[in-house]
Amino acid sequence: MVLRIFLILHWIGIALVAVGLYLWLFSEAKSGDVSQMVWTATTFGLGGLLMSPYPVVKAFEWMAKK
């Protein structure tokens, strides 16, 4: 159950990183628009934060089986 929740959060994090990458590459964030830069940084940050626990939980589960 917990692993499934972290898997869903992991996929949401990947989607947020993809949105951040899109905003960074195809928007006015490069031209100095501060609000666009904040949105880009926020999506990258939240995406990384949501992605990070899943590999740790997966490793703990794997170690518990051994």
Rosetta blueprint (number, residue, H / E / L):
1 M L
2 V H
3 L H
4 R H
5 I H
6 F H
7 L H
8 I H
9 L H
10 H H
11 W H
12 I H
13 G H
14 I H
15 A H
16 L H
17 V H
18 A H
19 V H
20 G H
21 L H
22 Y H
23 L H
24 W H
25 L H
26 F H
27 S L
28 E H
29 A H
30 K H
31 S H
32 G L
33 D L
34 V H
35 S H
36 Q H
37 M H
38 V H
39 W H
40 T H
41 A H
42 T H
43 T H
44 F H
45 G H
46 L H
47 G H
48 G H
49 L H
50 L H
51 M H
52 S L
53 P H
54 Y H
55 P H
56 V H
57 V H
58 K H
59 A H
60 F H
61 E H
62 W H
63 M H
64 A H
65 K H
66 K L
